[in-house]
Amino acid sequence: MVTSLGAAVSLLEQNPVFGVTITLGAYEIGSWIQRHCGGSPLANPVLISITLIVAGLELAGISYDTYLRGGGLVRFLLGPATVALALPIYLNADRIRGAALGIFAGVTVGATVACASAVGIAWLMGAPDDLL
């Protein structure tokens, strides 16, 4: 029988389902928050779940490697899920072609902002010039 919270956490950490459960639970909380914010893209469930997972692991003193034993299963399943998107993309190819200009503009702006923000954050954090 488990006699302390530390022993219970230790027991949970050993189970690979731990990482999957934490990941799915955090994502559900993030989805709930986004729904209650009117679907705002600023309340991104993925960003919220990452924040919750990192904070929870830090507060509980659980290493990332321990979490990844089960959480890595989710990462592994992202490959087949990505491939499964091929059929809906194929079925909507005409709509995608019709929105090609908007998609191109969005990808261009997104890539530019991503690169600029990565360099800007690195510069603000004092990264050396050769890295910048």
N, C-alpha and C positions, 0 to 999 in steps of 0.2 A: 504494500500500500504506500502511496506517495505521502510523505509527511511534511513537505515544504514546497513552497512555490518554485524555488530553485531546482528541486528535484523534478518537479512536473515539467518545467521548461526544458530541462536536460533530456527527459524522456521524449518530449515532443520533437526536439531537435534531431533525434536519432531516426525519426520516421521521415522518409522522403515525401510523404504527403504533406508534411509541414509547409514546405516552400510553395507548393501548389495552392494549398488552402490560404496561406497568407496573401499570395498574389491575387487569387480570385476574390477574396474578401476585400482587399484594398481597392480593387477595380470596381467592385459593386458599390462601395462607399463613394468612390469618385463619380460613378454614374448617377448615384442618388443626389449628390451635391449638384451635378450639372443639371439634372432635371429640375431641381428646386431653384436653380438660378435662371430658369427659363430657357435652357439649352444654350447658354452663352458659351462661345468657344473659349473664353478666358477661363472657364471652369472645366478645363480639359481633364477627363477621367484618367488618362494615362499619366499626366503630370502629377495629379493628385495622388494616384496610387504609388508612384515612385517615391514621392515625398513621404507618404505614410509608411511605406516599407522601410525606407532608410531611417526615419525617425524611430520606428518600432524596433528595428534591429539594434540601433545605437542605445536606446533606452534599456533594452533587455540584455545588452552585452553579448549579442549573438553575432558571430562572424559571418561575413558575406559568403564564405566557402560553405558554411553549414547551411545557410539559406539556399544556396545554389544547388545543393544536392537534389532538392525537390523542385526549386524554381527553374532549374535547368531543363526540366521536362517541358515547361511552358515554352521556353526558348526553342527546344527541339521541335515542338509541334507547330511553331510559326512557319517553318519551311513548307510542310504540306498544306497549311492554310493559305499561304501565298500562292501556291500552285493551284489550289482550288478556286482562286479568284479568276483564273484564266477563262472559265466558261462564261461568267457574267460579263466580263470585259468583251469577249467575242460576241456575245448576244447583243451587246449595246455598242458595237463598233461604229454604227452610223451616227449615233448620238455623240460619241466621243469625237469622231471626225468633224461633226458640226460645231463642236466646242473647242476645236484645236487651237484657235487664236487665244481664247481665254486660258486654256490649259498651259499653252506656251508662255503666256505672260505671267501666270501664277508661278510656274516652275522657275522662270527667270528671276522674278522678284524674290521668291523664297530662297533660291540658291544664293543670290547676292546678299540678302539680309543674313543668312546663316553664316556665310564666310566673313562678312563684315563684323558680325557680333562675336564670332569666335576670336578673330584677331583683336577686336576691341577689348574683350574680356581678358585675353592673355596680356595685352598691353597694360591694362589697369592693374593687373596682378603682378606686374613687374617682370614679365617673361623677357629673356634675353633677345637681342635683335636678330640673331640667327634663327631663332625659333619663330619669331614674328615673320 
